């Protein structure tokens, strides 16, 4: 398998790609939406809310946590999760300029 050559891209481009990858599954989008809606730490509600098995939810939480988009606090025998609002703001500031780029709506393509 070849290398991804991430070193040829800017730090900002690499950060944006990492965050976009973390959000690249509908279950992760649903998790983030649920956390945004509740605006609090949650422990076991995700399995019931999302409708996936606990191990699957755990894998998605790990991907979001690795990207830094969520935080987890151990409380007793469970881990409670919430958004990392500082990182969330970083993601918004990185992605907003890209998503708000104006196009000339050239219809001569393909």
Buried (B, 14 or more C-beta within 10 A) or exposed (E): EEEEEEEEEEEEEBBBBBBBEBBEBEBBEBBBEBBEEEEEBBBEEBBEBBEBEEEEBBBBBEBBBEBBBBBBEEEEEEBBBBBBEEBBEBBEEBBEEEEEEEEEEEEEEE
